[in-house]
Structures are given as structure tokens and as C-alpha cells.
Amino acid sequence: NNALTRGQMAAVLNRSFDFEQPEGTYNFADVDEEDTFYNDISTIAEVGVTTGYSEDNTFRPNNETTRAQFSVFLARVLDSEKFVEDDVAYPAVNLDVHFIDVGQGDSILLEPNGGGGNILIDGGRKGEGETVVQYLEEQGVNELEWVVATHPDADHIGGLIDVLNEIEVKNVLDSGKEHTTDTYFEYLETIDEKNINFEVAEEGDYLDTVTAEIQILNGYNDSSDLNESSIVLHTTYGETTALFTGDATVDNEAEMIEEYNVEADVLKVGHHGAATSTSAEFVEAVDPEMAILSYGENSYGHPDADVVDRLRNADVELYSTYESGDIEVSLSHQRPIIQEEKWTGDGEGEVSEPEPTPEPDPEPTPGVININTAGYEELQEITGVGPTIAERIIEYRDTYGDFESIEEIMNVSGIAEGRFEEMKDEITV
């Protein structure tokens, strides 16, 4: 039951259809004459069944063959003129990528306009679930082949609960990272109640779909930072590519650069443009033509001004769901197409700040921070609170309302009893 490698697939096709051995040989950079499948690979290349990967003239004979690749190879054997000359081309004319405006969160629909094989990546916060469902219905999407929950933060999985309840979902791909929130437990319970196939992402694997060639570049991580476990998907459709990064961090980015080819025409900017993602090295490695920032009004400083400058200095076209609302990018066989106006903002400070909270009565104790009113920066003045935990505290408040006691802060992921003991004299409610 093991998957065929691309080399084995070449042998199956060559020997099944008994291609006439060509006079010449087609040489790939990574297939030498000593390779077991050298003749098979060379033959199917010479007769036009494959062109390999044009970016580096490789065939990658030891990679697993995805269903999408096998179906395209077989179609070429039967009638090669119906398909463009690219070993990862797909029958649909375009793959439409919809960045749904869910405010401060992520939700992305991959829709092959030939029908079927729809994929939803994340669903925004719980209050945005109906927004996502309505958007799917407006696009005529009544079934999802895959729902991908990049990681268990509320601004990514909350809206998926409505989607799972109201849209037929065949499969869920999860990071495998657990959380302790009611939102996370409701998400799991809904999957169980609906008897939806549940799979945990394995780094390096390909998603089982014919929609496009989709490889998982990042998944579960032992780190206490949930963002480190974000599923990252590299999507190839014809000659166009897109990279969906969830909230992956700069550490994840460094690992992916070492392990994979991360080049992409379209980049979903990590973590809503936060400073914890999108390093200079990553921007250089991805080398995107365009990048999408998905965010809403927030007190986190998203998108970060340095991140925005970094992308602009690399001549990347920027687009913003905050500015444009829903954004659609069509991946054709040759290049990505977008109709939206480019975003011209400068990042930090552009998003309107929430109304200031009136001074509490009585006056707060000097030097003690109110965890119900403190913003992103002020929370980081508390012992043991960095950028990630500050975000989780704000997320917890957004989901459950104000803390009723300082002890309740231990419900926030990453704050155990030991850390609470260190900070308890510095906080109040």
C-alpha cells in the first residue's frame, strides 16, 4: 500500500503502454544513468508525457507521486494535446484563491473553477463563522473536500465550527497541536459529531487532492507557542505557486528555507503581518510577486511597519483585506491574476485604535497592570509575558470577556502555576 515514487510511476507508464524507445535520451539534473528508472524516465520525457520541473530541470524521482500528478500523466498518455506541457498542470482553467475578509483572522478558499475539490484554510474567529458560510454559499460552494485548521488559535479555528455544521466537509487536516479553550474543544466535538475524516498534517507530505499539488512544509511542533505548529502549504498549479503560512514564525521560516523550495508567486503574509514572521531571509527565498495581508482592527500593531517595508523593498505588490475586503487571486497555468487595487498603507499605526477605556474607580495601584484593560505592549511589561502570550491574553478576553480574577489568567495557554506565581503581584482585574 505504499505510494509510488515518481520514478516507479515512470516505469509503470512506460511498461504498460510500451512506448517506443527514442533514439536520443532526455537528461534531468537529478537522474543519472545509474538510476534504476533512468530509461523509463528518459523515455516518458522524450515522448512528451513529462517535462519535469522547469525551474531546475529536475524530475525528483524519489518523491511520492500525488494523485493529481498521476492523473495528469495518465491523461497525457491517452491524449497529451489536451493538457499544457507541465507535469503539474490541472484540467481546470484557473484555481481561484479567495482571501475572505474575516477581520483580525485568516480564512482562505481554494476553488478550482472546473468544479469540485474545494479547500478551505482556516475560518477566522467564532463570530465570523456565518460570514465564511455566507461567502461560500455565494460562490456556489456546498461541499469542501478539505478544511485545513492551520493551528488552534481562536482567530483561525473559531469560524470553522459554523462551517463544519453547515457545509458538507469530507476531510479535516489539523496540525495536531492541542489547546485548552472551549473553542478548540467545540471544534473537535463538531468534527466527531459529524463523523468527518480527521487527519494530522505530516511535514513533507502532499495533500490527497487533485485540486493542485499541495505540499505540507510545516506542522506540529513541541514548542509551547501554538504559532510554531502552524500548517504551511506550498501550492503549485501549472506554473504558478502560492504559499499559505498561517501564523508560522521566523524560526519555522528558517527551517523551511533549509528543507524546501519555498519560492512562490503569491504569499499569504504570516501572522497578519506581525514582526514574529516574514524575515528578510524568508522574503528573499520566497521571492513573491504579490503578498496578501489578512487583518482587521487590532491593538497588536498588525501589520508591522518593518514587515511592510521589507516586502516593499523587495518589489512585492501588497494587498490588504482591511483595505479591500475580500480578495480574489486567480492562479492560471502561467501567472497569478488579481483585480484589486494595491495597498499603499505603511503598517503600524494605520489601524484605528479602539476607544480608550475610562479610568477605573478607584484608582489602580501604581505599578500594577490591569489585565482586563492593558494593551498588547503594556501586557509585555508583566513578568513572563512576551509577544505571543500577550496576544493570547487579548484573544482570551475577546473570546470569554473580562477576567473575573487574576487566577483566571492561568487558563491562558502558556501561563502555568509557576509563571503565575512570578506575575501575580504585578497584575490586577
Helices and strands as residue ranges (DSSP letters): H 6-17, H 38-46, H 67-79, G 80-82, E 95-99, E 108-112, E 119-121, G 126-128, H 129-138, E 143-149, H 154-157, H 160-166, E 168-174, H 182-193, E 197-200, E 213-218, G 226-229, E 232-237, E 240-244, H 250-259, E 266-268, G 270-273, H 280-286, E 290-293, H 305-313, E 317-320, H 321-324, E 327-331, E 336-338, E 369-370, H 376-379, H 387-400, G 406-411, H 417-423, G 424-426, E 427-428
